[in-house]
């Protein structure tokens, strides 16, 4: 049952069932075979992110000393990003109905102990469409706040199969991942094994963004 955490911020617990999770994991594994994970770096400083990532779709998000941007090719191999998986496209059609197809699917890979600080998804040319997120692997503590970084924050737990829609009045809220909780989803690996591309206790988050063109 969907839960509206704030206007336009909607949590869909268990949106993907076990079969859906396994299908999505297989699709992501195929993407990563063509577009290997890379380590983004902070603009200017070049400090590496703790999260590794890849992308699927016409455009992919990258970050390095030159800044944040979307581009049509892998920053290390130079190859075009693989096509967006069918399960991902179906999730967008169901959860962002009425909006044209997304141009980017970010694949964030978290090892135990990694996190992602509070940030806004504001590098897209089209901010009217929502951001849609899907989770695989270990549970995560997701923190969200307001339009200002100083606004109060709240946290929820996202587990494998959960979907999250960040749109409407919440499209530019600050959000991040405080920590990964190995075993925190109450699913044993025998019942719901981790995808092979994740380390023990790891998490994969897919983020679908509309974008509408590359950014400088």
C-alpha positions in Angstrom: 0.0 0.0 0.0 1.5 3.3 -1.1 2.3 5.9 1.7 2.6 9.6 1.0 5.5 10.8 3.2 5.2 14.4 2.1 3.4 16.0 -0.9 4.6 14.2 -3.9 7.0 11.9 -2.0 5.4 8.5 -2.2 6.7 5.2 -0.8 5.6 2.0 -2.4 6.7 -0.9 0.0 7.2 -4.2 -1.7 6.4 -2.9 -5.2 8.5 -5.6 -6.8 7.8 -9.1 -5.7 10.5 -11.8 -5.5 10.1 -12.7 -9.2 10.3 -9.1 -10.1 13.4 -8.5 -8.0 15.2 -11.4 -9.6 14.2 -10.4 -13.1 15.5 -6.8 -12.4 18.7 -8.1 -10.9 19.3 -10.2 -14.0 18.7 -7.2 -16.2 21.0 -5.0 -14.2 23.8 -7.7 -14.3 23.5 -7.6 -18.1 23.8 -3.8 -18.1 26.9 -3.9 -15.9 28.6 -6.4 -18.1 28.5 -3.8 -20.9 28.9 -0.7 -18.7 31.2 -1.6 -15.8 30.8 0.2 -12.5 33.0 3.3 -12.1 33.8 5.5 -9.1 32.4 9.1 -9.5 34.6 11.9 -8.1 33.6 15.2 -6.5 33.8 18.3 -8.7 37.0 20.4 -8.2 38.5 18.3 -5.4 38.4 14.9 -7.2 37.6 13.2 -4.0 36.0 9.7 -4.8 32.5 8.9 -3.9 32.0 6.0 -1.6 29.3 4.7 -4.0 30.2 3.1 -7.3 27.8 3.5 -10.2 26.8 2.9 -13.8 23.9 4.0 -16.0 21.4 2.7 -18.6 19.4 4.6 -21.2 20.3 7.4 -23.7 22.1 9.5 -21.1 24.1 8.7 -17.9 24.9 10.9 -14.9 28.6 11.3 -14.2 30.7 13.4 -11.8 34.4 14.3 -11.9 36.7 17.3 -11.4 34.9 19.0 -14.3 31.5 18.8 -12.5 28.2 17.0 -12.5 26.6 16.3 -15.9 24.7 13.9 -18.2 26.5 12.4 -21.2 25.7 9.6 -23.7 28.8 7.5 -23.1 30.6 5.7 -20.3 33.4 7.9 -18.8 36.0 5.1 -18.9 35.1 2.9 -21.9 33.6 5.6 -24.1 30.9 3.2 -25.1 27.2 4.2 -25.3 25.2 3.3 -22.2 23.1 0.1 -22.6 19.4 0.3 -23.2 17.2 0.8 -20.2 15.9 -2.6 -18.9 12.3 -3.6 -19.5 11.5 -3.8 -15.8 12.8 -0.3 -15.3 10.7 1.1 -18.1 7.6 -0.7 -16.8 8.2 0.8 -13.3 8.3 4.3 -14.8 5.1 3.7 -16.8 3.3 2.5 -13.7 4.7 5.0 -11.1 5.1 8.1 -13.3 2.1 7.7 -15.5 1.5 10.6 -17.9 5.2 11.7 -18.1 7.3 10.8 -21.2 9.9 8.1 -20.8 13.0 8.9 -18.7 16.4 9.4 -20.5 18.6 8.2 -17.6 18.7 5.3 -15.2 21.4 5.7 -12.6 22.6 2.4 -11.0 24.2 3.1 -7.6 26.0 0.3 -5.9 26.5 0.5 -2.1 28.9 -1.7 -0.2 28.4 -2.1 3.6 29.5 1.1 5.3 28.9 3.4 2.4 26.4 6.2 2.4 25.2 9.2 0.3 25.0 12.6 1.8 22.0 14.9 1.6 21.6 16.3 -1.9 19.0 17.5 -4.5 18.4 15.9 -7.9 18.6 19.2 -9.8 20.9 18.5 -12.8 18.0 17.7 -15.1 16.7 20.1 -17.7 13.1 19.0 -17.0 12.2 19.2 -13.3 8.5 18.8 -13.8 8.8 15.0 -14.0 9.3 12.9 -10.9 12.3 10.8 -9.9 11.5 7.1 -9.5 13.7 4.9 -7.3 13.9 1.1 -7.0 15.8 -0.9 -4.4 17.6 -4.2 -4.5 19.7 -6.0 -1.9 20.2 -4.9 1.7 18.0 -2.4 3.4 18.9 1.3 3.7 18.1 4.2 6.0 16.8 6.8 3.6 16.8 10.4 5.0 14.7 13.2 3.5 14.2 16.8 4.4 12.9 20.0 2.6 13.9 22.4 -0.1 16.6 23.9 2.2 19.5 21.9 3.4 18.8 23.2 6.9 15.2 21.9 7.0 14.3 19.2 9.5 14.7 15.6 8.2 13.0 12.3 8.7 14.1 8.8 7.9 12.5 5.6 6.6 13.8 2.1 5.8 13.9 1.1 2.2 14.1 -2.7 1.6 14.5 -4.9 -1.5 11.6 -4.4 -3.9 10.5 -1.0 -2.5 9.8 1.9 -4.9 10.0 5.6 -4.1 8.6 8.5 -6.2 10.0 12.0 -5.6 7.8 14.4 -7.5 5.5 17.4 -7.2 6.2 19.7 -4.3 8.9 17.3 -3.2 10.8 17.1 -6.5 13.8 19.2 -5.2 13.9 18.0 -1.6 17.2 17.2 0.0 17.6 13.4 0.5 20.3 10.8 1.0 21.2 7.4 2.4 22.6 7.4 6.0 23.6 3.7 6.1 23.1 0.3 4.7 21.7 -2.4 7.0 22.9 -5.9 6.1 20.1 -8.3 6.9 17.8 -5.4 7.8 15.1 -6.4 5.3 14.3 -9.7 7.1 14.9 -11.7 4.0 17.4 -14.6 4.1 19.8 -14.9 1.2 18.4 -18.4 0.6 14.9 -16.9 0.1 16.0 -13.8 -1.8 19.7 -14.1 -2.7 21.7 -10.9 -3.3 22.5 -10.2 -7.0 26.0 -11.5 -8.0 27.1 -7.9 -8.7 26.8 -6.9 -5.1 29.1 -7.7 -2.2 27.7 -9.5 0.9 25.4 -7.0 2.6 25.4 -4.6 -0.4 22.6 -2.6 -1.9 21.7 -1.5 -5.4 19.5 1.6 -6.0 18.1 2.5 -9.4 17.1 6.1 -10.0 15.1 7.0 -13.1 15.2 10.6 -14.3 13.5 12.4 -17.2 16.4 14.8 -18.0 15.5 15.9 -21.7 19.0 16.4 -23.0 22.6 16.4 -22.0 23.9 19.0 -19.6 27.2 20.8 -19.6 
